Amino acid sequence: MEDEKALKKIMEFMRLFAIVLIGINIYYYCYGYFSLMGWSAAVVERIMGQLTKNSFLFKASWVSKTLAVVFLLLSCLGTKGRKDENVKGISVAGYGIIGLTLIYGSDLIRSIAMSPLVATALYSLLLAVGFLLLLSAGNWLSRLFNNDLMKDIFNKENESFPQEERLMQNEFSVNLRTEYQLRGKKRQGWLNVVNPFRATMVLGTPGSGKSFAVINEFIRQHLAKGFCMYIYDYKFDDLSRICYNTLLKHQDKFDKPVGFYVINFDNPRKSHRCNPLLPEMMTDIVDAYESASTIMLNLNKSWISKQGDFFVESPINFVAAIIWFLKLFEKGKYCTFPHVIEFLSRDYEEIFPVLASYPEIENLVKPFVSAFQKDAIEQLEGQIASARIPLGRLASPQLYWVMSGNDFTLDINSNEEPKVLCVGNNPDRQAIYGAALGLYNARLVKLVNKKGKRKSSIIIDELPTIYFKGLDNLIATARSNKVSTCLGFQDFSQLERDYGQKEAEVIKNTVGNVFSGQVSGNSGKWLSERFGKILQKRQSLSINMRETSTSLSTQMDSMIPASTIANLTQGNFVGAVADNFGEEIEQKVFHAKIQVDIKTVTAEAKNYQPIPDITSFINPATGKDEADEMIQANFRQIKTDVKDLCARELTRIKSDPDLKHLIKEKAEK
């Protein structure tokens, strides 16, 4: 308390001294008027004379004014006033500038010819007003409300954190240039996916830039490093065109010629033919069951969460029995998906005796055969109709054409025949094509995920539009087999809806590299929790009538809050990357804008070559395009194959004493 009183007296003395200096300045430089009026005394003149002779104060008018201003400002430093939000910095600065202008500009009055009275009055008035304005500015300065927190109302600077700025490359990596904010300054960084074999998921609402900024770069960079590749192109040919042209550019990165293959049901001209049920690739009845399961779960996605239920497993077992029967019959001559559909559509009197005559599938079909022989038709319809009805929608001539040929095999990472395969879907027909495409996916996973093969990359955009059976197992086990998986989808709720909560949880918890654009709801909360917390500074300001107090504290808070993730701008991503032994990344979490050279990418896209026609339907004899005729002929041939197959098998059964009871009992009933 005593120290405060002493300081206050010192401030008052300084202010008084400043006033005295201003008064002396006025008296000295307006002396002519004061002497004329008889307001001078001998003692005063003697003192002024001594000051003039021995002091530097009167060498120029600005010297004493400056000294007065200095003492005035020093006196204001010790002033404590209550903070006021209405006091603005620009107002304080304005008063101060005007006051200084009046104080130093008052010398102009003395250079103008006018009467001593008027000159003295104006000079004194300007000095007094300038002094008072400067005094007001000094006093208000202590009341200025300096709220630093209001400069960053969204807490962006406090939530910023250091990110990886090193470029870390290896023979498998995907590297993306970034720009991020750190304490209000822009910095350049890198996202280094040094281990893509630990799987990558890319989330983001439509238009967030996940394909343009991330997925397209995975395609370009992995092909440039000699990866075999499988692409599920939901909107054919968006990704396939990029893949085709990038492969043309980087063919020299492979030690053997790479085949480029396309599966496209909409346009058979731009599609190869491939049989996903190739008998040579199925070595056990379990393969048939997995294929049947993939087909049925893609046709009925609500079954995914009900696997194991009787009315789910029954049709799956039935389709598996048909697949394995076609694999056994004449060494798999008719083992194709179109033949499965056609066989399933035959009458019960043909289907069940044929299937029951094969001991290898007896256990699978026995419940159905038993119900058939007991005339439990309603029970059969309940079990089999759930397979017949959705599979009947797939009876398309174009689909039959593509899936009944065999231009290539699905072992894309073969050491002898490396391949790049693009499978195209159509958003308008995804419910129909999903089952057939899912069959390719399931078979491909079984063939790719093996030891001793080439490095490969599986890229699936819009994952929930297709059921990828075995995906969780692929993510968990493919790392040692050099299989990189990149999954694109919009948010976790979409994944849980189409894959079931349990499988969706496994997928999102086993993925090592995460990229997320704008997402909200539970997806944003889950991501925020995954990224963890950082130490953040908190400042509080308390103002009352007597004083202002400021306190600083620190606390752990979300590194990237869910609200921030929900409001990301297009091209901005948050996420985390995984590292390797010897390639440790300290700053794994990122919140940055991925830098894409738009001009270069746009220029490249303009020069892209379209995917050429793959299949020619020109009749060499006539020179005419007979696409429709050939596709329809193949469609009819498959129907004829199945009809003849059933007729031959029924004839065989009737002629076999051990089997003919399968038909006889039914005939009697």
C-alpha positions in Angstrom: 0.0 0.0 0.0 2.8 2.4 0.9 4.6 1.6 -2.3 1.5 2.4 -4.3 1.2 5.8 -2.6 4.8 6.6 -3.2 4.4 5.7 -6.9 1.3 7.8 -7.2 3.2 10.9 -5.7 6.0 10.4 -8.2 3.5 10.3 -11.1 1.8 13.4 -9.8 5.2 15.2 -9.6 6.1 14.2 -13.2 2.8 15.5 -14.5 3.2 18.7 -12.6 6.7 19.1 -13.9 5.4 18.6 -17.5 2.8 21.4 -16.9 5.5 23.7 -15.6 7.6 23.0 -18.7 4.6 23.9 -20.9 4.0 27.1 -18.9 7.7 28.1 -19.2 7.6 27.4 -22.9 4.6 29.7 -23.3 6.1 32.5 -21.2 9.5 32.3 -23.0 8.2 32.2 -26.6 5.4 34.7 -26.0 7.6 37.0 -23.8 6.9 40.0 -26.0 3.3 40.0 -25.1 3.9 39.5 -21.4 6.4 42.3 -21.2 4.1 44.6 -23.1 1.4 43.9 -20.6 3.7 44.5 -17.7 3.4 40.9 -16.5 7.1 40.4 -16.0 9.1 40.8 -12.9 12.8 41.4 -12.3 13.3 38.2 -10.4 11.5 36.2 -13.1 13.6 37.9 -15.9 16.8 37.1 -14.0 15.8 33.4 -13.6 14.8 33.2 -17.2 18.0 34.8 -18.3 20.0 32.2 -16.4 18.0 29.4 -17.8 18.4 30.8 -21.3 22.1 31.1 -20.9 22.9 27.8 -19.1 20.1 25.4 -20.3 19.5 23.6 -23.5 15.7 23.9 -23.0 15.4 27.1 -25.0 17.7 26.3 -27.9 14.5 25.4 -29.8 10.8 25.3 -28.9 10.5 21.6 -29.6 13.1 20.7 -26.9 11.1 21.8 -24.0 7.9 20.5 -25.6 9.5 17.1 -26.0 10.7 17.0 -22.5 7.2 17.9 -21.3 5.7 15.2 -23.4 8.1 12.6 -22.1 7.3 13.5 -18.4 3.6 13.5 -19.2 3.8 10.0 -20.8 5.9 8.7 -17.9 3.3 9.9 -15.5 0.6 8.0 -17.3 2.5 4.7 -17.0 1.6 4.3 -13.4 -2.1 5.1 -13.9 -4.4 2.2 -13.2 -7.9 2.4 -14.6 -10.8 0.0 -14.9 -10.8 -1.8 -18.2 -13.5 -0.7 -20.6 -14.5 -2.6 -23.7 -15.8 0.7 -25.2 -12.3 2.2 -25.3 -10.8 1.4 -28.6 -7.2 1.4 -29.5 -7.8 3.5 -32.7 -9.5 6.2 -30.5 -6.6 6.4 -28.1 -4.1 6.6 -31.0 -6.2 9.3 -32.7 -6.2 11.5 -29.5 -2.5 11.0 -29.1 -1.7 12.0 -32.7 -3.9 15.0 -32.6 -2.5 16.1 -29.3 1.1 15.8 -30.6 0.2 17.6 -33.8 -1.3 20.6 -31.9 1.7 20.7 -29.5 4.4 20.7 -32.2 2.3 22.5 -34.8 1.7 25.5 -32.5 5.1 26.9 -33.6 3.5 27.9 -36.9 1.5 30.6 -35.1 4.6 32.5 -34.2 5.6 32.7 -37.9 2.4 34.4 -38.9 2.1 38.2 -38.7 -0.6 39.1 -36.2 -1.0 41.0 -33.0 0.9 39.8 -29.9 -2.4 39.2 -28.1 -3.9 37.0 -30.7 -0.6 35.1 -31.3 -0.1 34.4 -27.6 -3.8 33.3 -27.1 -3.7 30.9 -30.1 -0.2 29.5 -29.2 -1.3 29.0 -25.6 -4.7 27.5 -26.6 -3.1 25.0 -29.0 -0.5 23.9 -26.5 -3.1 23.5 -23.7 -5.6 21.6 -25.9 -2.8 19.4 -27.3 -1.5 18.7 -23.8 -5.0 17.8 -22.5 -5.6 15.5 -25.5 -2.3 13.7 -25.0 -3.1 13.4 -21.2 -6.5 11.9 -22.1 -4.8 9.4 -24.5 -2.4 8.4 -21.8 -5.1 7.9 -19.2 -7.3 5.9 -21.6 -4.4 3.7 -22.5 -4.5 2.1 -19.1 -8.2 1.4 -19.6 -7.8 -0.2 -23.0 -9.4 -3.7 -23.1 -6.8 -5.9 -24.8 -8.6 -9.2 -25.3 -6.2 -11.4 -27.2 -8.6 -14.3 -27.0 -11.1 -12.5 -29.3 -8.5 -12.5 -32.1 -8.9 -16.3 -32.5 -12.5 -16.9 -31.7 -12.4 -20.4 -33.3 -9.3 -21.4 -31.3 -7.5 -22.4 -34.5 -4.0 -21.3 -33.4 -4.4 -23.1 -30.1 -5.4 -26.3 -31.8 -2.6 -26.2 -34.3 0.3 -28.6 -33.8 3.6 -29.5 -35.5 3.3 -31.9 -38.5 5.7 -33.9 -40.5 7.8 -31.8 -42.9 10.2 -34.5 -44.1 9.8 -36.3 -47.4 10.1 -40.0 -46.6 10.1 -42.2 -49.6 10.6 -45.9 -50.2 9.7 -48.4 -52.9 6.1 -48.8 -51.6 5.3 -45.3 -50.3 2.7 -42.8 -51.3 3.7 -39.2 -50.6 1.4 -36.2 -50.6 2.6 -32.6 -50.3 0.7 -30.5 -47.8 0.3 -27.0 -46.4 -0.7 -26.5 -42.8 -1.0 -23.8 -40.1 1.2 -23.6 -37.1 0.6 -20.7 -34.7 -0.8 -18.5 -37.4 1.9 -19.2 -40.0 1.6 -21.4 -43.1 4.2 -24.2 -43.4 4.9 -26.9 -45.9 4.8 -30.5 -45.0 4.4 -34.1 -46.3 2.0 -37.0 -45.7 4.2 -40.1 -46.0 2.3 -43.4 -46.3 5.5 -45.4 -45.9 3.6 -48.6 -45.2 0.5 -48.8 -47.5 0.2 -52.6 -46.7 -1.3 -51.7 -43.3 -4.4 -50.5 -45.3 -5.7 -47.0 -45.9 -9.2 -45.7 -45.5 -10.3 -42.4 -47.1 -13.5 -40.8 -45.7 -15.4 -37.7 -46.8 -18.8 -36.5 -47.8 -19.4 -36.1 -51.5 -17.3 -33.3 -52.9 -14.7 -33.3 -50.1 -12.0 -34.2 -52.5 -11.1 -37.7 -51.3 -10.8 -39.2 -54.9 -9.1 -36.2 -56.4 -6.6 -35.6 -53.7 -5.9 -39.1 -52.3 -7.3 -42.0 -54.2 -6.1 -40.8 -57.6 -2.6 -40.3 -56.2 -2.5 -43.8 -54.9 -3.2 -45.0 -58.4 -0.6 -42.8 -60.0 2.2 -43.4 -57.5 1.7 -47.1 -57.1 1.6 -47.7 -60.8 4.8 -45.6 -61.1 6.4 -48.0 -58.6 5.5 -51.2 -60.4 2.4 -52.3 -58.4 -0.1 -54.7 -59.9 -3.5 -53.2 -59.3 -7.2 -53.9 -58.9 -9.6 -51.0 -59.0 -13.3 -51.0 -58.2 -14.6 -48.1 -60.3 -18.0 -47.2 -59.0 -18.6 -44.5 -61.7 -16.9 -46.2 -64.6 -14.6 -44.9 -66.2 -13.5 -42.1 -63.8 -10.7 -44.1 -62.2 -10.1 -46.6 -65.0 -9.2 -43.8 -67.4 -6.6 -42.5 -65.0 -5.3 -46.0 -64.5 -5.1 -46.8 -68.2 -3.1 -43.7 -69.1 -0.8 -43.9 -66.1 0.0 -47.5 -67.0 0.9 -46.5 -70.5 3.3 -44.0 -69.1 5.0 -46.4 -66.7 5.1 -49.7 -68.5 8.9 -49.6 -68.1 8.5 -50.0 -64.3 7.6 -53.7 -64.8 10.1 -56.4 -65.6 7.4 -58.2 -67.7 4.6 -56.8 -69.9 1.5 -55.8 -67.9 -1.9 -56.7 -69.1 -4.7 -54.1 -68.7 -8.1 -55.7 -68.2 -11.6 -54.3 -67.8 -14.8 -55.7 -66.6 -17.8 -53.6 -67.8 -21.3 -55.0 -68.1 -22.8 -51.9 -69.6 -20.6 -51.9 -72.7 -19.2 -55.4 -73.7 -17.1 -53.7 -76.4 -15.0 -52.1 -73.7 -14.9 -55.3 -71.5 -12.9 -58.5 -71.4 -14.6 -61.7 -70.5 -13.7 -63.4 -67.2 -15.2 -66.3 -65.4 -14.9 -65.8 -61.6 -16.0 -69.4 -61.0 -13.2 -70.8 -63.1 -13.0 -74.5 -62.0 -9.2 -74.6 -61.9 -9.2 -71.8 -59.3 -11.7 -73.7 -57.0 -10.0 -76.4 -55.1 -12.4 -77.1 -52.3 -16.2 -77.0 -51.7 -15.4 -74.1 -49.3 -14.6 -72.0 -52.3 -18.0 -72.7 -53.7 -19.6 -71.8 -50.4 -17.7 -68.5 -50.2 -18.7 -67.6 -53.7 -22.4 -68.4 -53.0 -22.2 -66.4 -49.8 -20.7 -63.4 -51.7 -23.5 -63.5 -54.3 -26.4 -63.8 -51.9 -25.1 -61.2 -49.4 -24.6 -58.7 -52.2 -28.1 -59.3 -53.3 -29.6 -59.1 -49.8 -27.4 -56.7 -47.7 -29.7 -57.0 -44.8 -28.5 -60.6 -44.4 -24.9 -59.5 -43.6 -25.8 -58.9 -40.0 -27.9 -62.1 -39.9 -25.3 -64.6 -41.1 -25.9 -68.0 -39.4 -29.7 -67.7 -39.4 -31.6 -70.6 -41.0 -33.3 -68.5 -43.7 -30.0 -66.9 -44.6 -27.8 -70.0 -44.7 -30.3 -72.2 -46.6 -30.3 -70.3 -49.9 -26.5 -69.8 -49.6 -26.0 -73.6 -49.2 -28.3 -74.3 -52.1 -26.4 -72.0 -54.4 -23.1 -73.4 -53.2 -24.3 -76.9 -54.1 -25.1 -75.8 -57.6 -21.7 -74.2 -58.1 -19.9 -77.3 -56.9 -22.1 -79.5 -59.0 -21.2 -77.5 -62.1 -17.6 -77.7 -61.1 -17.8 -81.5 -61.0 -19.9 -82.0 -64.1 -17.6 -82.7 -67.1 -14.6 -81.1 -65.4 -16.3 -77.8 -65.0 -17.3 -77.3 -68.6 -20.3 -75.3 -67.6 -19.0 -73.9 -64.3 -19.9 -70.2 -64.8 -22.2 -67.8 -63.0 -24.7 -67.5 -65.9 -25.0 -71.3 -65.9 -25.7 -71.2 -62.1 -28.5 -68.7 -62.7 -30.1 -70.8 -65.4 -29.8 -74.0 -63.5 -31.4 -72.4 -60.5 -34.4 -71.4 -62.6 -35.2 -75.0 -63.7 -38.1 -77.0 -62.2 -37.6 -78.8 -58.9 -38.2 -82.1 -60.7 -35.0 -81.5 -62.6 -32.9 -79.8 -60.0 -33.2 -82.0 -56.9 -32.6 -85.4 -58.6 -29.5 -84.1 -60.3 -28.0 -82.6 -57.2 -28.9 -85.5 -55.0 -27.1 -87.9 -57.4 -23.7 -86.4 -56.4 -22.3 -87.7 -53.1 -19.9 -84.7 -52.9 -22.8 -82.3 -52.3 -25.3 -84.7 -50.7 -25.0 -83.1 -47.3 -25.7 -79.7 -48.6 -28.8 -80.6 -50.6 -30.2 -83.3 -48.3 -32.6 -81.0 -46.4 -34.0 -79.7 -49.7 -34.3 -83.1 -51.3 -36.1 -84.4 -48.2 -38.5 -81.6 -48.3 -39.1 -82.1 -52.0 -39.8 -85.8 -51.7 -42.2 -85.1 -48.8 -44.0 -82.5 -50.9 -43.2 -79.7 -48.5 -43.3 -77.2 -51.4 -44.1 -74.2 -49.3 -41.0 -74.8 -47.2 -38.9 -75.2 -50.3 -40.3 -72.0 -51.8 -39.5 -70.1 -48.7 -35.9 -71.3 -48.8 -35.2 -71.2 -52.5 -37.3 -68.3 -53.7 -35.0 -65.9 -51.7 -32.2 -67.1 -54.1 -34.2 -67.5 -57.3 -35.9 -64.1 -57.3 -32.9 -61.8 -56.8 -30.7 -64.0 -59.1 -33.4 -63.9 -61.8 -32.8 -60.1 -62.0 -29.2 -60.8 -63.2 -30.3 -62.7 -66.3 -28.9 -60.1 -68.7 -27.4 -61.0 -72.1 -24.5 -58.6 -71.5 -23.7 -60.0 -68.1 -23.9 -63.5 -69.4 -21.5 -62.6 -72.2 -18.9 -61.1 -69.9 -19.0 -63.8 -67.2 -19.1 -66.8 -69.5 -15.8 -66.2 -71.3 -12.3 -66.5 -70.0 -9.8 -63.9 -71.4 -7.7 -63.8 -68.2 -7.5 -65.1 -64.7 -7.9 -63.1 -61.5 -4.5 -63.7 -60.0 -3.4 -60.1 -60.8 -0.1 -60.3 -58.9 1.1 -63.4 -60.8 4.9 -63.4 -61.1 4.6 -64.5 -64.8 1.6 -62.5 -65.9 1.2 -59.2 -63.9 -2.1 -57.5 -64.5 -4.0 -54.3 -63.9 -7.8 -54.9 -63.6 -10.5 -52.3 -63.5 -14.0 -53.4 -62.6 -16.7 -50.9 -63.5 -20.1 -50.4 -61.8 -23.0 -48.2 -62.7 -24.8 -46.2 -60.0 -28.1 -46.8 -61.7 -27.7 -50.6 -61.7 -25.5 -51.1 -58.6 -28.1 -53.4 -57.0 -28.1 -55.7 -60.0 -24.3 -55.6 -60.8 -23.3 -55.8 -57.1 -23.6 -59.5 -56.8 -21.6 -60.3 -60.0 -18.9 -57.8 -59.1 -18.7 -59.0 -55.5 -18.0 -62.4 -56.9 -15.0 -61.1 -58.7 -13.8 -59.4 -55.5 -14.1 -62.4 -53.4 -12.3 -64.7 -55.8 -9.6 -62.1 -56.4 -8.9 -61.7 -52.7 -8.4 -65.5 -52.3 -5.9 -65.5 -55.2 -4.0 -62.3 -54.4 -3.4 -62.8 -50.7 -0.7 -65.5 -51.1 3.0 -65.5 -50.4 5.7 -65.2 -53.0 3.7 -62.9 -55.4 4.3 -59.4 -56.7 3.4 -56.3 -54.7 -0.2 -55.3 -55.5 -2.6 -52.5 -54.7 -6.4 -53.0 -54.2 -8.3 -49.7 -54.5 -12.0 -49.6 -53.8 -13.9 -46.4 -54.1 -17.4 -46.1 -52.6 -16.9 -49.4 -50.7 -20.5 -49.6 -49.2 -21.9 -50.0 -52.7 -20.6 -53.5 -52.9 -20.1 -56.3 -50.3 -16.4 -57.2 -50.3 -16.5 -60.6 -48.5 -13.2 -61.3 -46.6 -12.1 -57.7 -46.6 -11.5 -57.6 -42.8 -9.3 -60.7 -43.1 -7.5 -59.2 -46.1 -6.6 -56.1 -44.1 -5.4 -58.1 -41.1 -3.3 -60.6 -43.1 -2.2 -59.0 -46.4 0.6 -56.9 -45.0 3.1 -59.8 -45.1 2.0 -60.6 -48.7 2.6 -57.1 -49.9 -1.0 -56.3 -50.7 -2.0 -52.7 -50.2 -5.6 -51.9 -49.7 -7.2 -48.4 -50.1 -10.8 -48.0 -49.2 -12.9 -45.0 -50.0 -16.3 -44.3 -48.5 -18.4 -41.4 -47.1 -18.7 -42.1 -43.4 -18.9 -44.9 -40.8 -22.7 -44.9 -40.6 -22.8 -45.8 -44.3 -20.3 -48.6 -43.8 -22.2 -49.9 -40.7 -25.5 -49.9 -42.6 -24.2 -52.0 -45.5 -21.6 -54.2 -43.8 -23.1 -54.6 -40.3 -21.8 -53.0 -37.1 -19.4 -55.8 -36.2 -17.7 -56.1 -39.5 -17.5 -52.3 -39.9 -15.9 -52.0 -36.4 -13.3 -54.6 -37.4 -12.5 -52.7 -40.6 -12.1 -49.3 -39.1 -10.1 -50.5 -36.1 -7.6 -52.5 -38.1 -6.8 -49.9 -40.8 -3.4 -48.2 -40.2 -3.6 -45.1 -42.3 -6.6 -42.8 -42.0 -7.5 -39.8 -44.3 -10.7 -37.9 -43.6 -12.3 -35.0 -45.3 -15.5 -33.4 -44.0 -17.5 -35.9 -42.0 -19.9 -35.3 -39.0 -21.8 -37.2 -36.4 -20.3 -40.3 -34.9 -17.6 -40.5 -37.6 -16.2 -37.1 -36.5 -16.3 -38.1 -32.8 -14.6 -41.4 -33.4 -11.8 -39.7 -35.5 -11.4 -37.0 -32.8 -10.9 -39.7 -30.2 -8.4 -41.6 -32.3 -6.3 -38.6 -32.9 -6.0 -38.0 -29.1 -5.3 -34.8 -27.1 -2.7 -32.1 -26.9 -1.7 -29.6 -24.2 -3.5 -26.3 -24.9 -3.2 -22.9 -23.2 -6.3 -21.3 -21.6 -6.5 -17.6 -20.8 -9.2 -15.9 -18.7 -9.7 -12.2 -18.1 -11.7 -10.8 -15.1 -12.7 -7.1 -15.0 -14.3 -5.3 -12.0 -14.7 -1.7 -10.9 -11.3 -1.6 -9.2 -8.9 -3.9 -11.2 -8.3 -6.3 -14.0 -6.9 -9.8 -13.5 -5.6 -12.3 -16.1 -4.9 -15.9 -15.5 -3.2 -18.5 -17.7 -3.6 -22.3 -17.5 -3.0 -25.4 -19.5 -5.1 -28.5 -20.1 -5.3 -31.5 -22.3 -7.9 -31.1 -25.0 -8.8 -32.7 -28.3 -6.1 -32.3 -30.9 -8.7 -32.1 -33.7 -12.3 -31.6 -32.3 -15.2 -33.2 -34.1 -16.6 -29.8 -34.9 -13.5 -29.0 -36.8 -13.7 -32.2 -38.8 -17.4 -31.4 -39.6 -16.4 -28.1 -41.2 -13.3 -29.0 -43.2 -13.0 -27.2 -46.5 -12.7 -29.1 -49.8 -9.2 -30.5 -50.1 -8.4 -30.2 -46.4 -7.9 -33.5 -44.6 -7.2 -34.8 -41.1 -5.9 -38.2 -40.3 -3.0 -40.3 -39.1 -0.4 -42.4 -40.9 1.4 -45.6 -39.8 5.2 -46.0 -39.8 7.8 -48.8 -40.0 10.8 -49.9 -38.1 13.7 -47.7 -39.2 11.2 -45.2 -40.7 9.6 -43.8 -37.6 7.3 -40.8 -38.0 7.0 -38.8 -34.8 4.2 -36.5 -36.0 1.7 -39.1 -37.3 -1.4 -37.0 -37.0 -2.1 -34.3 -39.5 -4.5 -31.5 -40.3 -3.6 -30.0 -43.6 -4.5 -29.1 -47.1 -3.2 -31.6 -49.6 -1.5 -29.7 -52.4 -2.5 -31.0 -55.8 -0.9 -29.4 -58.9 -4.3 -28.7 -60.5 -2.8 -27.2 -63.6 -0.6 -30.2 -64.3 -3.4 -32.7 -63.5 -5.9 -30.8 -65.7 -3.4 -30.7 -68.6 -2.7 -34.4 -68.3 -6.4 -35.2 -68.2 -7.0 -33.3 -71.4 -4.4 -35.5 -73.1 -5.7 -38.8 -71.8 -6.5 -41.4 -74.3 -9.9 -43.1 -74.0 -9.9 -46.7 -73.1 -10.0 -48.5 -76.5 -12.5 -51.1 -77.6 -11.4 -54.4 -76.3 -13.8 -56.9 -77.9 -14.5 -56.8 -81.7 -17.9 -58.0 -82.9 -17.1 -57.6 -86.6 -17.9 -60.7 -88.6 -14.8 -61.4 -90.8 -17.0 -62.9 -93.5 -19.4 -60.0 -93.9 -17.5 -57.1 -92.3 -20.7 -56.2 -90.3 -20.9 -55.5 -86.6 -22.9 -58.3 -85.1 -22.6 -57.4 -81.4 -26.3 -57.9 -80.6 -26.5 -61.1 -82.5 -23.4 -62.6 -80.9 -24.4 -61.6 -77.4 -28.0 -62.9 -77.8 -26.6 -66.2 -79.3 -24.4 -66.6 -76.3 -27.4 -66.0 -74.0 -29.5 -68.6 -75.8 -26.5 -71.1 -75.8 -26.2 -70.9 -72.0 -29.9 -71.7 -71.7 -29.5 -74.6 -74.1 -26.5 -75.8 -72.2 -28.4 -76.1 -68.9 -31.4 -77.6 -70.6 -29.3 -80.3 -72.3 -27.3 -80.8 -69.1 -30.5 -81.5 -67.1 -31.8 -83.8 -69.7 -28.6 -85.9 -69.9 -28.3 -86.1 -66.1 -31.9 -87.2 -65.7 -31.4 -89.9 -68.4 -28.3 -91.1 -66.5 -30.2 -91.2 -63.2 -33.1 -93.2 -64.7 -30.7 -95.7 -66.1 -28.8 -96.2 -62.8 -30.6 -98.6 -60.4 -29.0 -97.0 -57.4 -30.2 -93.5 -58.4 -33.5 -93.9 -60.2 -35.4 -93.9 -57.0 -34.7 -90.2 -56.8 -37.1 -89.7 -59.7 -39.4 -92.7 -59.1 -40.5 -91.6 -55.6 -41.4 -88.2 -56.9 -43.3 -89.6 -59.8 -45.4 -91.8 -57.5 -46.3 -88.9 -55.3 
